[in-house]
């Protein structure tokens, strides 16, 4: 990518898209375009076609998606499947029709089978059953990967796919009804501290293992791969190490300064037992994560809850 190339970020206001935007700005890219969902409905085929025809972006980061945690994924199964398929189908097809030089499709680690061997290698895709609670979202993302590869095979498009692990960082979602585990914990512990509560209730047993990558590291990896990777298939983006949810809760509890007790509700689902990315492919391409989990969470907490935080 050249600094003057027109770059379209689909989903620029989400955690992923905004992190990519920050990274490109920091590197001096001068021609970044984007639209809010009210300005451009990516689910609408005609609107997306008109946008690409008018703007003719050279590079596209496809970070737009309908996202959420276990509760949202499991409740709005039709919405997650339909909306994500429509978004990616429209953007990928119009990128092809309008001669986009390169497109990056961002997926999710939930594409891998629920009981796949750990750590998750790229070639484990489609080797087993998915985690039921987020199956519609995962199926949509798998379709996006295969669509990129199909357009590469049939039309010669340089469309690549990357699979970030669990992310956290600026512009995360803290809504307790549809947020992911780390931001939900941050909010719960913070509110419990402010309210002088004696306990914090958390879902599940705390035994699942999860990997967490700061959004700024993810964005740095995406820009790096956009400049250097041009193959079919997928590339995992992660840190290559995980943490038990119980240990994450203790870490966040200490960062927030909550002094009460943690109560685990084992009647609630745990989700996938473990999700650790094998990042040997990414590391071999020359990129390694830099932001430590404790420091990353501390910075996010200070930024999000600074008015009630003594950091």
C-alpha atoms as one frame of an Amber mdcrd trajectory, in Angstrom:
protein
   0.000   0.000   0.000   1.189   3.494  -0.881   0.394   6.428   1.406  -1.858
   7.992  -1.237  -3.789   4.822  -2.182  -7.532   5.001  -1.531  -8.305   2.596
   1.320 -11.825   1.665   2.386 -12.377   0.427   5.935 -15.755  -1.314   6.236
 -16.767  -1.141   9.899 -14.533   1.779  10.844 -16.415   2.592  14.060 -16.120
  -0.877  15.598 -13.204  -2.005  17.722 -11.463  -3.764  14.813 -12.069  -1.159
  12.134 -11.230   1.795  14.366  -7.963   0.139  15.399  -7.012  -0.350  11.733
  -7.957   3.276  11.086  -5.722   4.458  13.948  -2.842   2.355  12.679  -3.120
   3.653   9.113  -3.371   7.232  10.347  -0.312   6.706  12.494   1.628   5.486
   9.465   0.649   8.557   7.448  -1.941   7.137   5.034  -3.805  10.094   3.562
  -6.755   8.698   1.594  -8.852   6.570   3.956 -12.582   6.393   3.238 -15.442
   5.038   5.308 -19.175   5.314   5.813 -21.374   4.956   8.866 -24.134   2.351
   8.761 -26.695   5.123   8.359 -24.817   6.426   5.302 -24.243   2.991   3.743
 -26.167  -0.165   4.617 -23.734  -2.941   3.732 -26.615  -5.420   3.771 -28.113
  -3.588   0.776 -26.743  -4.865  -2.523 -27.655  -1.756  -4.526 -26.187   0.680
  -2.002 -22.899  -1.218  -1.855 -22.706  -1.433  -5.653 -23.270   2.331  -5.992
 -20.655   3.083  -3.323 -17.930   0.992  -4.967 -18.760   2.342  -8.410 -18.446
   5.919  -7.155 -15.427   5.571  -4.859 -13.277   2.895  -6.559 -11.132   2.004
  -3.518  -7.781   0.343  -4.197  -7.573  -1.560  -0.896 -10.390  -2.811   1.352
 -10.346  -3.921   4.973 -13.611  -5.829   5.558 -14.071  -5.462   9.315 -17.816
  -4.810   9.325 -19.917  -7.485  11.002 -22.778  -8.096  13.386 -20.998  -9.252
  16.540 -21.791 -10.197  20.130 -21.130 -12.588  22.978 -22.611 -15.992  23.812
 -26.055 -14.659  24.753 -26.470 -12.524  21.628 -25.108 -15.199  19.296 -27.362
 -17.868  20.710 -30.501 -15.685  20.850 -30.361 -13.934  17.474 -29.180 -16.869
  15.403 -31.005 -15.913  12.189 -29.875 -12.283  12.398 -26.221 -13.236  12.878
 -26.285 -15.578   9.893 -28.292 -13.371   7.515 -26.683 -10.008   8.252 -23.094
 -11.236   8.193 -23.624 -13.153   4.959 -25.196 -10.105   3.301 -22.446  -7.728
   4.437 -19.551  -9.858   3.253 -21.222 -11.078   0.058 -21.927  -7.520  -1.061
 -18.508  -6.106  -0.207 -16.471  -9.007  -1.607 -18.461  -9.159  -4.849 -18.300
  -5.417  -5.452 -14.578  -5.402  -4.679 -14.183  -7.903  -7.520 -16.490  -6.029
  -9.894 -14.747  -2.707  -9.308 -11.174  -3.903  -9.588 -10.053  -3.614  -5.969
  -6.347  -4.445  -5.889  -6.493  -6.252  -2.552  -9.113  -7.060   0.086  -8.621
  -8.368   3.609 -11.506 -10.299   5.173 -11.462 -10.436   8.967 -12.975 -13.535
  10.524 -12.974 -14.969  14.022 -11.435 -17.856  15.921 -14.949 -19.317  16.358
 -14.630 -20.732  12.809 -12.682 -23.674  14.258 -14.375 -26.868  15.508 -15.405
 -26.861  19.168 -13.187 -29.820  20.023 -10.334 -29.182  17.615  -6.827 -29.968
  18.892  -5.080 -27.089  20.637  -3.507 -24.794  19.659  -5.711 -24.114  16.623
  -3.847 -24.498  13.359  -5.173 -22.947  10.151  -5.676 -26.364   8.541  -8.134
 -27.442  11.295 -10.883 -25.476   9.532 -13.904 -27.684   8.666 -12.532 -30.761
  10.430 -15.311 -31.055  13.054 -18.524 -29.663  14.549 -18.723 -26.029  15.605
 -19.569 -24.658  19.048 -23.427 -24.613  18.952 -23.901 -21.268  20.709 -22.138
 -19.265  17.985 -22.572 -21.591  15.021 -24.484 -19.102  12.782 -21.777 -16.444
  13.130 -19.062 -19.032  12.532 -20.790 -20.386   9.429 -21.068 -16.888   7.995
 -17.372 -16.264   8.588 -16.405 -19.607   7.035 -18.486 -18.665   3.990 -16.535
 -15.394   3.761 -13.214 -17.224   3.808 -14.347 -19.618   1.105 -15.764 -16.749
  -0.951 -12.413 -14.940  -0.904 -10.641 -18.119  -1.977 -13.236 -18.780  -4.694
 -12.864 -15.285  -6.157  -9.089 -15.745  -6.071  -9.389 -19.081  -7.881 -11.975
 -18.059 -10.476 -11.154 -14.396 -11.066  -7.583 -13.972  -9.836  -8.580 -11.574
  -7.046  -5.971 -10.924  -4.348  -8.402 -11.427  -1.473  -6.906 -12.664   1.811
  -8.456 -13.802   5.104  -7.167 -13.345   8.642  -8.566 -14.828  11.846  -7.988
 -12.708  14.966  -8.305 -14.319  18.367 -10.434 -12.729  21.124  -9.850  -8.981
  21.024 -10.072  -6.176  23.544  -9.224  -2.499  23.374 -10.599   0.979  22.591
 -14.174   1.085  21.245 -15.018  -2.297  22.725 -18.634  -3.157  23.536 -19.499
  -2.994  27.251 -23.207  -3.835  26.969 -23.741  -6.716  29.387 -26.384  -8.265
  27.120 -24.135  -8.755  24.088 -20.521  -8.022  25.005 -17.611 -10.446  25.144
 -16.129 -11.796  28.343 -13.274  -9.338  28.986 -15.180  -6.039  28.583 -18.170
  -7.538  30.428 -15.904  -8.378  33.356 -14.357  -4.905  33.340 -17.775  -3.300
  33.573 -19.077  -5.716  36.205 -16.073  -5.294  38.491 -16.006  -1.525  38.007
 -19.701  -1.111  38.815 -19.369  -3.430  41.813 -16.479  -1.316  43.108 -18.370
   1.952  42.612 -21.495   0.512  44.286 -19.516  -1.098  47.135 -21.001  -4.503
  46.293 -19.735  -7.511  48.220 -19.849  -9.942  45.269 -19.577 -10.112  41.493
 -21.510 -12.875  39.706 -19.883 -14.382  36.620 -21.122 -16.960  34.119 -19.906
 -20.547  33.979 -17.247 -22.394  35.908 -14.284 -20.183  35.066 -12.386 -23.173
  33.698 -12.356 -22.376  29.941  -9.102 -21.075  28.512  -9.044 -18.003  26.279
  -6.461 -15.997  24.401  -6.706 -12.192  24.300  -5.092  -9.807  21.827  -5.113
  -6.020  22.098  -6.858  -4.391  19.138  -3.823  -2.225  18.409  -1.665  -5.332
  18.018  -4.341  -6.839  15.764  -4.383  -3.709  13.587  -0.601  -3.697  13.316
  -0.689  -7.333  12.161  -3.437  -6.582   9.614  -1.514  -3.717   8.029   1.632
  -5.851   8.021  -0.154  -8.711   6.233  -1.909  -6.380   3.794   1.555  -5.287
   2.707   3.212  -8.695   2.683   0.812 -11.669   2.389  -0.833 -12.712  -0.872
  -2.011 -16.313  -0.545  -5.239 -18.295  -0.319  -6.380 -19.752   2.972  -6.233
 -18.070   6.351  -3.702 -16.599   8.765  -4.305 -16.705  12.516  -3.632 -13.481
  14.410  -2.996 -13.902  18.126  -0.437 -13.936  20.910   0.002 -17.716  21.110
  -0.789 -18.106  24.827  -4.015 -18.284  26.822  -5.398 -17.744  30.315  -8.137
 -19.431  32.338 -11.279 -17.310  32.716 -10.926 -17.621  36.527  -7.414 -16.168
  36.310  -8.613 -13.423  33.964 -11.297 -12.530  36.517  -8.699 -12.277  39.278
  -6.466 -10.147  37.055  -9.300  -7.733  36.235 -10.465  -7.706  39.856  -7.002
  -6.561  40.925  -6.666  -3.957  38.152 -10.072  -2.473  39.028  -9.413  -2.664
  42.767 -12.565  -4.594  43.675 -12.212  -6.144  47.125 -15.287  -8.401  47.246
 -15.826 -12.023  46.273 -16.352 -13.660  42.874 -19.370 -16.001  42.580 -19.431
 -18.385  39.613 -22.830 -19.421  38.208 -22.190 -22.933  36.907 -25.746 -23.162
  35.508 -24.669 -20.787  32.736 -22.737 -22.066  29.671 -18.963 -22.007  29.426
 -18.770 -22.079  25.636 -15.798 -23.726  23.960 -13.436 -25.355  26.525 -10.329
 -23.817  24.995  -9.520 -21.498  22.117  -5.822 -20.903  21.578  -4.468 -19.849
  18.207  -1.406 -21.455  16.684   0.417 -18.353  15.456   3.515 -20.064  14.088
   2.480 -19.154  10.524   2.110 -15.480  11.450   5.377 -15.482  13.385   7.163
 -17.105  10.441   5.905 -14.246   8.262   7.731 -11.816  10.544   5.107 -10.511
  12.998   4.866 -11.039  16.782   2.418  -9.492  19.284   3.863  -6.787  21.545
   1.250  -5.693  24.121   1.285  -7.552  27.468  -2.168  -8.603  28.756  -1.905
  -6.874  32.144  -0.657  -3.615  30.647  -3.233  -3.806  27.864  -6.164  -4.293
  30.243  -4.842  -1.579  32.559  -4.678   0.932  29.705  -8.172   0.018  28.486
  -9.595   0.349  32.001  -7.904   3.701  32.586  -9.263   5.012  29.294 -12.813
   3.684  29.567 -13.436   4.306  33.250 -10.957   7.120  33.917 -13.511   9.322
  35.663 -13.800   6.692  38.430 -10.276   5.292  38.290  -7.231   6.173  40.303
  -4.470   4.888  38.055
